[in-house]
Amino acid sequence: MARRCPASTRCSGRRSISSSRLAALDVPALKRFKNGWGVGVIGGWVQQIGNDTGGVANLTNGANGNSVGLGPLVTWGGKVGKTAISAALRWVNEVEAHNRPKGIAVEPSLSATFE
């Protein structure tokens, strides 16, 4: 019978790792233009709330960490027919990380409002 893991747990053979919650704060600065486009920068902070448990996490005291990121932001908003559309693309480079791996997040988003 296959072993099942809780949603916040990653199973690896006989060992499992349970990830702690994260809190994130994003602060954008954006210039919007009349044609619907916008450009700017985004800064963010990610803080782990609590410790990871299990496996390697127990050996690293839970790897409780945080990171700071900064990058460009491009947006577009307009209508397609009668439907309002909003799109954004963020590229966030983690410039500082403590007890976490550094990385780059590319975050596209698209939303539509239907009448």
C-alpha positions in Angstrom: 0.0 0.0 0.0 1.4 3.4 -1.0 2.2 5.8 1.9 0.2 9.0 2.0 1.7 12.3 3.2 -0.2 15.4 4.6 -0.4 18.3 2.1 2.4 20.3 3.9 4.7 17.2 4.0 7.1 15.9 1.4 7.7 12.1 1.7 11.1 10.6 0.8 11.2 6.8 1.4 10.9 6.3 5.2 11.6 9.9 6.0 9.4 12.9 5.7 9.9 16.6 5.9 7.1 19.0 7.1 7.5 22.6 5.8 6.7 25.5 8.1 4.4 28.4 7.0 5.8 31.4 5.1 4.8 35.0 5.4 5.5 37.3 2.4 5.3 41.0 1.9 5.5 42.5 -1.6 5.9 46.3 -2.2 5.5 47.5 -5.8 6.3 51.0 -7.2 4.5 51.3 -10.6 4.1 54.0 -13.3 1.0 53.4 -15.3 0.5 54.9 -18.8 -2.7 55.9 -20.6 -2.3 53.0 -23.2 -2.8 50.5 -20.4 0.9 49.5 -19.8 2.7 50.0 -16.6 6.4 49.5 -15.5 8.1 49.6 -12.2 10.0 47.7 -9.5 8.9 45.2 -6.9 10.6 44.5 -3.6 9.7 41.7 -1.3 10.4 40.0 2.0 9.8 36.3 2.8 9.9 35.1 6.4 9.5 31.5 7.5 7.2 31.3 10.5 8.4 28.4 12.6 10.8 25.5 11.8 10.7 22.7 9.3 10.7 19.3 10.9 11.8 15.8 9.9 14.8 14.4 8.0 17.5 16.9 7.2 15.5 19.8 8.7 16.1 18.3 12.1 19.8 18.4 11.5 19.7 22.1 10.5 17.6 23.2 13.5 14.5 23.6 11.2 16.2 25.9 8.7 14.1 28.9 9.8 15.1 31.7 7.4 14.2 34.7 5.4 15.0 36.4 2.1 14.8 39.8 0.4 14.2 40.2 -3.3 14.1 43.0 -5.9 13.2 43.1 -9.6 11.3 44.6 -12.5 7.5 44.6 -12.9 5.5 45.0 -16.2 1.7 45.3 -16.3 -1.1 45.7 -18.8 -4.7 46.4 -18.3 -7.5 46.9 -20.8 -10.6 45.3 -22.4 -11.0 42.5 -24.9 -14.6 43.1 -26.1 -16.6 43.8 -22.9 -14.2 41.8 -20.7 -11.7 43.6 -18.5 -8.3 42.0 -18.6 -5.3 42.6 -16.3 -1.9 41.0 -16.8 1.4 41.3 -14.9 4.9 39.9 -15.1 7.3 40.1 -12.1 10.9 39.0 -12.1 12.2 38.9 -8.5 15.8 38.2 -7.8 16.6 37.3 -4.2 19.5 39.6 -3.3 19.9 38.3 0.3 18.9 35.0 1.9 19.5 33.7 5.4 19.0 29.9 6.0 17.3 29.5 2.6 18.7 29.0 -0.9 18.8 32.1 -3.1 16.7 32.1 -6.2 14.9 33.9 -8.9 11.1 34.0 -9.1 9.3 34.7 -12.4 5.7 35.4 -11.6 3.1 35.9 -14.4 -0.5 36.7 -13.6 -3.6 37.1 -15.7 -7.1 38.0 -14.5 -10.4 38.7 -16.3 -13.6 40.3 -15.0 -16.8 39.0 -16.7 -20.0 40.8 -16.8 
